[in-house]
């Protein structure tokens, strides 16, 4: 089946088609050919007898025809009861460590639905590093915790890589500290800039940021007299870029500063190591995707954010309705070049955007797209069919 004519996947349809493939349909069980063979004995008819006949009845030699049997056919699993064949093959996904948990779960789902025929490898070196591989044709799909940058899109274009951008989830970028740091419950963006921005280079104590935060108009100045131990993602990370957009961008240009964070903090591309870094200091500061915070709530304390309308903590509800100031969209980027060369890529994205595939978003700890955003994603993907 031509993968370009596939339809989007529905989880219930997936289950029905797999059941049908395993058990056979009702029509198969009542095949009229099979019924006829069962009711005809060796091809002979029941003898007829006429009254007053003096001739011995004639008996035709019994004809014995070998039953015809068709070789069993093995159909590929399908993504819909009426079609949408799952094409086997290998798919490589690289990019955001934030999106990685979702893609891993969908990869496991693809493996299950295809009986191991669709093998998907997922890695999370960071959004920037993932786009670099993607635009070089080394990855079929790029996970991204931010939109692709203009310069990255140009690199893809120069390499002949066309792509489809698909929103798949919503994340609440979570600023966190140790549960032992009870003095810090809420920070506004001015205070966060004073702690993390380029002008805070060298600040070793939370109180070092008070003067700058005051100058910027911060109203959350209850900063503790304690070591400022920062652990966060590095510049290759979309999570780094996202927080820079939220925190540094509103202040940096007007103050003649580069739109970036201070460089003197512990950086890691591994979110689990960031969690460990935040946990290891009683006066820590760091940031991760909401899913990593959610599963580590005993080890981390989320800091509420004041974006101008009061302190709001990250929860599935505040992230979904956008009241949490650091809510952001998560994406997958699909290479059209890879789709043309490898039909398995299309099958994997079909599964990703199926009802069962999208259910992995909440399973991974993130927030589902609202109806409007989901419709945009599904319509965008359907247009590629």
Secondary structure, DSSP 8 states (H G I E B T S, - for coil): --GGG-----HHHHHHHHHHHHH--HHHHT-HHHHHHHHSSTT-------TT--S----------------------EEETTEEE---EEEEEEE-HHHHHHHHHHHHHHHHHTTT-EEEEE--S-HHHHHHHHHTT--SEEEESS---HHHHHHHHHTT--EEEEEEEEEE-EEEE-TT-TT-SEEEHHHHHHHHBGGGTT--BGGGGHHHHHHTT-S-----SSB-EEEE--TT-HHHHHHIIIIIHHHHGGGT--SSB-S-SEE-S-HHHHHHHHHH-TTEEEEE-HHHHHTTTTT-EE-EEESSS-EE---HHHHHHT-STTEEEEEEEEEHHHHHH-HHHHHHHHHHTSHHHHHHHHHTT-B---HHHHHHHHHHHHTT-
